[in-house]
Amino acid sequence: MPSKKYADSDFFLALLKDSDWLKEKARKVYEHNKNSIYVSPFTVVELMVVCVRESIPLKKTLFQISRIAGLTFIKWDLFFKAVEYIEQGASIFDSLLMAFAYESELAFSEKSEIISSDKIYEKFGFKVIDLKK
């Protein structure tokens, strides 16, 4: 059984950008390791930040990465749910928190609450335990 290869953000960016000084090397590594490349949730978050900062299409990028690499510990759907919140005006980290809360509701059939002083969560239908009160 081949070992898992955990790829960093520079690997994915090299593959996905139109031009990158590591592009050819990344392609070769990908070709030799197609079925054993994985990405950690933290690398996905890092890539989301880079995409937003660089105005790179987020959903398209996540879709491409999901076809290249397996995700450990978390399902890809969580990140795609976060993108829906981002597209509606939430920040990356607020979106990820809401996506986790949403997934928790699905998994445990219990309404999730978010503890925060931020009002953004109410906009998306979450019950907020307001730290300001």
C-alpha positions in Angstrom: 0.0 0.0 0.0 1.5 3.4 -1.0 2.0 5.9 1.8 -0.1 9.0 2.0 1.6 12.2 0.7 0.3 15.3 2.5 0.6 18.3 0.1 1.2 21.9 1.2 -0.5 24.9 -0.3 2.5 25.7 -2.6 1.9 22.4 -4.4 -1.7 23.1 -5.2 -1.0 26.7 -6.1 1.7 25.6 -8.5 -0.7 23.2 -10.2 -3.6 25.6 -10.4 -2.0 29.0 -11.3 -1.5 29.8 -14.9 2.2 30.2 -14.4 4.3 29.3 -11.4 8.0 28.5 -11.1 7.2 25.2 -9.5 4.5 24.2 -12.0 6.4 21.5 -13.9 7.9 19.9 -10.8 4.4 19.9 -9.2 2.9 18.2 -12.3 5.6 15.5 -12.2 5.0 14.9 -8.5 1.2 14.7 -9.1 1.6 12.2 -12.0 3.8 9.9 -9.8 1.5 10.1 -6.8 -2.0 10.6 -8.1 -3.8 8.2 -5.8 -1.8 9.0 -2.6 -2.0 12.8 -2.3 -3.9 14.2 0.7 -4.5 17.6 2.1 -5.1 18.6 5.7 -8.0 20.9 6.7 -5.5 23.5 7.7 -4.0 23.6 4.3 -7.4 24.0 2.8 -8.1 27.0 5.1 -4.7 28.5 4.1 -5.7 28.1 0.4 -9.0 29.7 1.1 -7.3 32.8 2.6 -4.9 33.0 -0.4 -7.8 32.7 -2.9 -9.8 35.5 -1.2 -6.7 37.7 -0.9 -5.6 37.2 -4.5 -9.2 37.2 -6.0 -8.9 33.6 -7.2 -12.2 31.9 -7.7 -12.7 30.1 -4.4 -15.3 27.4 -5.3 -13.6 26.5 -8.5 -10.2 26.2 -6.7 -11.7 24.0 -3.9 -13.3 21.8 -6.6 -10.0 21.4 -8.4 -8.2 20.6 -5.2 -10.8 18.1 -4.2 -10.2 16.2 -7.4 -6.4 16.2 -6.8 -6.3 15.2 -3.1 -8.1 13.3 -0.4 -9.1 15.3 2.6 -8.2 14.0 6.1 -10.5 14.1 9.1 -13.2 16.4 7.5 -15.4 16.0 4.4 -15.1 18.3 1.5 -18.7 19.3 1.8 -17.9 21.3 4.9 -15.6 23.6 2.9 -18.1 23.9 0.1 -20.8 24.9 2.7 -18.4 27.5 4.0 -18.0 28.9 0.5 -21.8 29.4 0.3 -21.6 31.6 3.4 -18.6 33.5 2.0 -20.5 34.2 -1.2 -23.2 35.7 1.0 -20.8 38.1 2.7 -19.3 36.2 5.7 -15.5 36.0 6.4 -13.6 32.8 5.8 -13.3 32.0 9.5 -16.9 32.9 10.3 -18.0 30.7 7.4 -15.9 27.8 8.6 -17.4 28.1 12.0 -20.9 28.1 10.6 -20.2 25.2 8.3 -19.0 23.2 11.3 -22.1 24.1 13.3 -24.3 23.2 10.3 -22.6 19.8 9.9 -23.0 19.3 13.7 -26.7 19.9 13.3 -26.9 17.3 10.5 -24.9 14.7 12.3 -26.5 15.0 15.8 -30.0 16.3 14.9 -29.5 19.1 17.6 -29.8 22.8 16.9 -26.3 24.4 17.1 -25.6 27.7 18.9 -22.7 30.0 18.3 -21.0 31.9 21.2 -19.9 35.3 19.9 -20.3 39.0 20.1 -20.6 39.1 16.3 -24.1 39.5 14.7 -23.2 37.9 11.4 -24.3 34.4 12.5 -27.9 35.5 13.1 -28.0 36.6 9.5 -27.6 33.0 8.5 -30.1 31.6 11.0 -27.9 30.5 13.8 -28.9 31.1 17.4 -26.2 33.3 19.0 -25.2 33.3 22.7 -24.3 37.0 22.7 -21.1 37.8 24.7 -22.2 41.4 24.9 -25.3 40.6 27.0 
